[in-house]
């Protein structure tokens, strides 16, 4: 038998904490959830694991309409709409000498890119396959046209150059 390994960006969004979030060390006390019995209402931690549609922030090759069409296998008449966007709390480095890598940065650092609204788990899975296990899906706040939305992005998990 021939086994073909499919590397996919890891995604495990906690429903009980902010973990994982771009630019935040969620083990620090200020980011830990409070005990529910001390609160009047249950805390909300942003995006849930399988909530669609979901905004995604792209900063590299996926921020190109032709590449996004190819990765998602979209028909020619279905052109994805990319919005000029930015995220706070990350910075771009390189890995492998040529690939962009979004990693945690200072809270005030801003990364420019594009935002795209992923409508289904199938499309999200295709994006995760494209990014491979070198990345993980993390929560982030995306600024689009002056408004801030909760979304996700791909954070690099390896060693940068």
Backbone torsions as a table, in degrees:
resi	resn	phi	psi	omega
1	UNK	NA	146.8	177.5
2	UNK	-109.0	122.3	179.0
3	UNK	-103.7	126.3	178.2
4	UNK	-109.2	116.8	-179.0
5	UNK	-83.7	129.4	177.5
6	UNK	-105.8	109.2	178.2
7	UNK	-82.0	130.8	-175.3
8	UNK	-135.9	141.9	175.7
9	UNK	-58.5	131.9	-177.9
10	UNK	-70.0	139.3	176.7
11	UNK	-139.0	116.5	175.6
12	UNK	-149.1	87.3	179.5
13	UNK	-86.6	119.8	-178.1
14	UNK	-70.3	139.8	175.0
15	UNK	-91.8	-2.8	-176.3
16	UNK	-115.0	-0.1	179.1
17	UNK	-158.7	178.9	177.8
18	UNK	-79.2	-3.4	-175.5
19	UNK	-67.4	135.9	-16.5
20	UNK	-90.7	143.6	179.0
21	UNK	-134.2	134.8	179.7
22	UNK	-59.1	126.7	174.1
23	UNK	79.7	5.2	-179.8
24	UNK	-125.1	126.9	172.7
25	UNK	-85.5	97.5	-172.0
26	UNK	-71.7	1.3	173.9
27	UNK	-86.3	-13.2	179.1
28	UNK	-71.0	147.2	-175.0
29	UNK	-55.1	-38.6	-176.8
30	UNK	-68.4	-15.4	179.3
31	UNK	-106.4	-2.1	179.2
32	UNK	-79.4	147.9	178.2
33	UNK	-70.4	147.7	174.5
34	UNK	-79.0	157.7	175.4
35	UNK	-63.0	127.4	-177.2
36	UNK	-56.2	-32.9	-177.8
37	UNK	-70.7	-11.9	177.4
38	UNK	-91.4	-9.7	-176.0
39	UNK	-107.5	151.9	177.0
40	UNK	-76.4	-32.7	178.6
41	UNK	-131.1	157.9	179.7
42	UNK	-68.3	137.8	179.7
43	UNK	-70.5	148.8	175.9
44	UNK	-108.4	137.1	-175.9
45	UNK	-115.7	18.2	177.6
46	UNK	94.0	-150.4	-175.8
47	UNK	-55.4	142.7	174.5
48	UNK	-99.5	168.5	-172.8
49	UNK	-55.3	-47.3	-174.9
50	UNK	-121.8	48.4	-180.0
51	UNK	-101.5	123.0	-178.6
52	UNK	-133.9	149.3	-3.0
53	UNK	-69.9	160.4	179.9
54	UNK	-138.9	137.1	175.1
55	UNK	-76.0	136.7	173.8
56	UNK	-121.1	139.2	175.4
57	UNK	-99.4	128.4	178.0
58	UNK	-118.0	143.8	-176.2
59	UNK	-131.0	-1.9	-176.4
60	UNK	-129.1	-132.0	-175.3
61	UNK	-63.5	-28.3	179.5
62	UNK	-70.3	-11.9	178.2
63	UNK	-81.1	15.2	178.2
64	UNK	-113.9	131.4	-177.8
65	UNK	-59.3	-46.2	179.5
66	UNK	-60.8	-41.2	179.9
67	UNK	-65.8	-43.5	179.6
68	UNK	-62.5	-41.4	176.7
69	UNK	-59.8	-42.4	-179.2
70	UNK	-66.2	-47.2	-177.7
71	UNK	-63.7	-40.4	-176.9
72	UNK	-88.9	-1.6	-178.2
73	UNK	51.6	48.4	-179.1
74	UNK	-79.5	144.9	175.6
75	UNK	-66.0	158.5	-176.3
76	UNK	-58.6	-30.1	-178.1
77	UNK	-84.7	-3.6	179.7
78	UNK	-109.4	93.7	-177.9
79	UNK	-94.8	122.8	-179.7
80	UNK	-68.4	145.5	179.0
81	UNK	-99.9	115.6	175.7
82	UNK	-100.7	136.1	178.7
83	UNK	-109.9	138.2	174.3
84	UNK	-62.8	130.6	-172.7
85	UNK	-150.5	172.2	174.7
86	UNK	-151.1	159.8	174.1
87	UNK	-129.1	152.7	176.6
88	UNK	-105.3	152.9	174.1
89	UNK	92.4	7.1	178.7
90	UNK	-130.1	168.5	172.9
91	UNK	-146.9	154.9	-179.3
92	UNK	-97.2	132.7	173.1
93	UNK	-128.0	-177.0	175.5
94	UNK	-121.2	156.0	173.2
95	UNK	-138.8	150.7	-178.2
96	UNK	65.3	15.4	178.2
97	UNK	79.5	-9.5	-176.0
98	UNK	-149.3	-12.9	-175.7
99	UNK	-94.5	137.4	174.5
100	UNK	-69.2	142.6	179.5
101	UNK	-137.7	115.6	175.2
102	UNK	-84.4	125.5	178.2
103	UNK	-130.5	168.6	176.8
104	UNK	-61.8	141.0	177.3
105	UNK	-137.6	-172.9	177.0
106	UNK	-61.1	151.1	-178.9
107	UNK	-56.0	-29.6	-175.5
108	UNK	-88.7	-7.5	-178.9
109	UNK	-75.0	144.9	-177.2
110	UNK	-124.0	137.1	175.3
111	UNK	-117.6	127.6	179.5
112	UNK	-90.4	147.6	178.7
113	UNK	-176.5	-141.9	-178.8
114	UNK	-134.8	154.1	176.1
115	UNK	-118.2	143.3	179.4
116	UNK	-138.4	138.9	-180.0
117	UNK	-91.5	108.8	179.1
118	UNK	-82.8	124.9	-171.4
119	UNK	-93.7	-16.9	-174.6
120	UNK	-147.5	160.0	175.7
121	UNK	-61.9	-36.6	-179.7
122	UNK	-61.3	-44.4	178.4
123	UNK	-67.5	-39.8	177.7
124	UNK	-61.9	-41.9	178.9
125	UNK	-62.2	-38.2	177.1
126	UNK	-64.0	-40.0	177.1
127	UNK	-65.3	-40.9	179.0
128	UNK	-64.8	-37.8	176.3
129	UNK	-65.8	-41.0	179.8
130	UNK	-61.9	-41.7	-178.1
131	UNK	-76.8	-20.9	178.0
132	UNK	66.6	-178.7	-178.0
133	UNK	-73.4	0.6	175.9
134	UNK	-72.9	-10.5	-178.1
135	UNK	-128.0	163.5	171.7
136	UNK	-132.4	152.8	177.0
137	UNK	-84.3	128.5	178.3
138	UNK	-131.6	156.5	175.0
139	UNK	-72.7	153.4	173.7
140	UNK	-160.1	163.7	172.0
141	UNK	-101.4	124.4	-176.1
142	UNK	-107.9	128.7	175.6
143	UNK	-97.1	119.5	-179.9
144	UNK	-127.1	118.4	177.7
145	UNK	50.5	43.0	177.0
146	UNK	83.3	-8.9	178.2
147	UNK	-103.8	150.5	178.9
148	UNK	-110.3	130.7	178.6
149	UNK	-126.1	152.1	174.2
150	UNK	-82.0	138.4	179.9
151	UNK	-159.4	-158.0	-179.1
152	UNK	-135.5	164.0	173.5
153	UNK	-152.0	175.7	178.7
154	UNK	-103.9	119.1	178.3
155	UNK	-105.4	135.4	-180.0
156	UNK	-70.0	139.5	-177.2
157	UNK	-111.5	-2.3	-177.9
158	UNK	-99.0	-161.4	178.9
159	UNK	-91.9	130.9	178.1
160	UNK	-88.0	160.9	-179.3
161	UNK	-67.2	NA	NA
